[in-house]
Amino acid sequence: MSHQISRRTFLRLSVSSMLATMAVGITGFGYARDIEPEWVEVVPLGLRLPRLDAAFHGYRVAQISDIHMGSGMTGERLLQIAELVNAQQPDLIAMTGDFVTHGAVRRVEQALTIGLQAFDAPDGVIAVLGNHDHVTNASEVRTVLQRAGITDISNGVYSLGRGSTRLHFAGVDDYWEHQDRLDVVLTQLPDDGAAVLLAHEPDFADISAATGRFDLQISGHSHGGQIRLPLIGAPVLPRLGQRYPMGQYQVGTMIQYTNRGVGTIYPPVRFNCRPEITVFTLEAPGL
């Protein structure tokens, strides 16, 4: 038996459906703007590095990336992130660039400096710069890092020793802005010991892995897309962040890991792509 509905009923149902759809959309936007950007996920990850000496077995590195002060990130939020990172009790904290987004660094200098000073680990805090830092003012960003007690290892090496063994953290300056000097890094990097590379853009992994010297590269830049739709994924990914946009990959003999970042660019929203603190526990082979 078929049923027909009147034009009035049809119109009423159509309007109700439209209003329901608008309500879901508004609610979803509110979630993406107000809730998920502050809902930081701590991602623990154990990684076995073939050249890691047993003396460094269990070494913990906390990574954050893409603070983007000035486009959604506030000083209060950064202090909360620092507290959460410190609570993981890492041996070292690594920051992989894009401390600011655009405009004059002086507008965010005080809040950024105070927030960065709050990060604390026994072996220190190290960092490289990202493309937004260079587009804004790399020199002023480096001054903020220095005032905050953070060691900038762009195109440099930061080595740790335990007895006669070494664990190396290397960094390249920004690849997008053609500031990377991997050749300079390799001349400073000893031939022995595990080596972890900080590189803002994850797609730099194709270059770094080809050297055969790095056990792990950690990066940011992509934000995981900030918005990830069911069945589709991220509709938009930045240049040099498309091959390895989020999570762990194997690139030749090197592990690549891309952190989703803690901040946002415009629009300052996240959906199905929470901000991330990664905590790596490094493992020696055979243990």
Secondary structure by P-SEA (a helix, b strand, c coil): cbbbbcaaaaaaaaaaaaaaaaaaaaaaaaaaccccccbbbbbbbbbbbccccccccbbbbbbbccccccccccaaaaaaaaaaaaaacccbbbbbcccccccccccaaaaaaaaaaacccccbbbbcccaaaaaccaaaaaaaaaaacccccccbbbbbbccccbbbbbbbcccccccccaaaaaaacccccbbbbbbccccaaaaaaaaccccbbbbccccccccccccccccccccccccccccccccccbbbbbbcccccccccccccccbbbbbbbcccccc
